[in-house]
Amino acid sequence: MASKVSTCLWFDGTGEEAAKLYVSLVPGSEIVGIFRPGPESPPLIVDFTLGGVPYQALNGGPQFHHSEAASIVVHTDDQAETDRLWNTLIAGGGSESMCGWLRDRFGLSWQIVPRALLKALTGPDKAGAARAMDAMMKMNKIDIAVIESAYKG
């Protein structure tokens, strides 16, 4: 990897599977390297990028688990992209949470954040931003039409 800094994500044997899923979701993503301790060994380290941001999946074992204290944030451009990412990440054992947060089947937390939500929350109309915030607090997956309607009042 060319970057001096990357985020290492700990997995219990599923790092390569997770990296393959993740790079399939975000344009400009790829697996850039796999280290196997032996020719027939499963991968210990999988280096990959998500939208150009470097990550490393480490198959370190069952000692540590992901928590909501760290998450990957993806800013989406429309409802179709929001729905595609959300549905793919919760498929196969993931779970929904509140306000655009979810956990994928590997236990990693994600925030799927439409740019329209950020625009509403930071817009010049403070009452509209408050209504958009109130609407978001009642959602799991963010519904852009509801957010925009709340902002406009």
JOZIBEL-V171419 format. One line per field, one symbol per residue. phi: phi as a letter, one per 40 degrees, with the letter a starting at -180 (. if undefined). psi: psi as a letter, one per 30 degrees, with the letter a starting at -180 (. if undefined). burial: 1 if it has 24 or more other ideal C-beta (glycine too) atoms within 12 Angstrom, else 0. A space follows every 10 residues. Layout:
# JOZIBEL-V171419
phi: ???
psi: ???
burial: ???
This chain:
# JOZIBEL-V171419
phi: .cccbaccbc bbgbdcccdc cdcccbdgba cbabbbcadb ccccbbcabb fgccbbcbcc hccbbcaccb acbbcbcacc cdcccdcccc cghcacbcfg cabcccgccb bbbcdccccc cbcccccccc ccccccccbc ccbccccccc ccg
psi: kfkfklkkkk lifgeeeeee eeffekkgll kfkkkkfleg llkekjklkj hfkklkkjif agellllffk lkkkklflee eeeeeeeeef kgglklalhg klklffgkkl jjjkeeeeee fglfjeeeee eeeeeefgld kkjeeeeeee ef.
burial: 0000001111 1001111110 1110110011 1100000000 0011111111 0011111110 0000010000 1111010010 1100110011 0001000011 1111011111 1111111101 1000000010 1110110010 1111011101 100
